[in-house]
């Protein structure tokens, strides 16, 4: 049973380019979360999605960032016109349902974005 | 709003010695508490979680944590560490039944041979 998969594992972009990060949740999981980890910091919540719905995007920057979780296919975190400050590790997690106490979030290995 | 404080950014400890990693939280409602471990260049793995019931929670790899409501703490302990425990440890909290999890800034455990 494959875990949460993220690709690419490493992504290098130049300033102004677009970055697309993909996350395939564990089989049977319909809840996806994106977190950002800046160097020497903890994980910061960005967005919580269910299939075709954004439930909570309170941690997403207001501009340039967007996320989706379509009916078919992986969840996508999209960063437009990247800047150096976007360099970070982006982690995706999935869970079976939306009740935090009874359902563990399983984390993927992360995508490390470097903006030159 | 919920928050988590991990006061120790780095904790060096000799192999086979005991260790305690401190975590304090703040929340206006009942909480669920978690400890995760992150090995270099990997994702997070759940060590243990407190939902309700017994305040002493046992997790994987010999770790345990104690929930102290009066002190709003959830310290992680292991009686005898191994080299393989070298990693970064994150305390996390979520309020009520909602899935939004807030993480602390992490504590790097360095086990010295």
HADDOCK unambig.tbl for C-alpha pairs under 7 A between the chains (distance, minus, plus):
assign (segid A and resid 41 and name CA) (segid B and resid 105 and name CA) 5.15 0.50 0.50
assign (segid A and resid 42 and name CA) (segid B and resid 103 and name CA) 6.07 0.50 0.50
assign (segid A and resid 42 and name CA) (segid B and resid 104 and name CA) 5.71 0.50 0.50
assign (segid A and resid 42 and name CA) (segid B and resid 105 and name CA) 3.98 0.50 0.50
assign (segid A and resid 42 and name CA) (segid B and resid 106 and name CA) 5.79 0.50 0.50
assign (segid A and resid 43 and name CA) (segid B and resid 103 and name CA) 5.84 0.50 0.50
assign (segid A and resid 44 and name CA) (segid B and resid 103 and name CA) 6.89 0.50 0.50
assign (segid A and resid 45 and name CA) (segid B and resid 102 and name CA) 6.92 0.50 0.50
assign (segid A and resid 98 and name CA) (segid B and resid 98 and name CA) 6.82 0.50 0.50
assign (segid A and resid 98 and name CA) (segid B and resid 99 and name CA) 5.77 0.50 0.50
assign (segid A and resid 99 and name CA) (segid B and resid 97 and name CA) 5.03 0.50 0.50
assign (segid A and resid 99 and name CA) (segid B and resid 98 and name CA) 5.65 0.50 0.50
assign (segid A and resid 99 and name CA) (segid B and resid 99 and name CA) 5.78 0.50 0.50
assign (segid A and resid 100 and name CA) (segid B and resid 97 and name CA) 5.49 0.50 0.50
assign (segid A and resid 100 and name CA) (segid B and resid 98 and name CA) 5.55 0.50 0.50
assign (segid A and resid 100 and name CA) (segid B and resid 99 and name CA) 4.39 0.50 0.50
assign (segid A and resid 101 and name CA) (segid B and resid 32 and name CA) 6.18 0.50 0.50
assign (segid A and resid 101 and name CA) (segid B and resid 51 and name CA) 5.88 0.50 0.50
assign (segid A and resid 101 and name CA) (segid B and resid 97 and name CA) 6.15 0.50 0.50
assign (segid A and resid 107 and name CA) (segid B and resid 43 and name CA) 5.71 0.50 0.50
assign (segid A and resid 107 and name CA) (segid B and resid 44 and name CA) 5.69 0.50 0.50
assign (segid A and resid 107 and name CA) (segid B and resid 45 and name CA) 6.99 0.50 0.50
assign (segid A and resid 108 and name CA) (segid B and resid 43 and name CA) 5.44 0.50 0.50
assign (segid A and resid 109 and name CA) (segid B and resid 42 and name CA) 4.88 0.50 0.50
assign (segid A and resid 109 and name CA) (segid B and resid 43 and name CA) 4.11 0.50 0.50
assign (segid A and resid 110 and name CA) (segid B and resid 42 and name CA) 6.97 0.50 0.50
assign (segid A and resid 110 and name CA) (segid B and resid 43 and name CA) 5.99 0.50 0.50
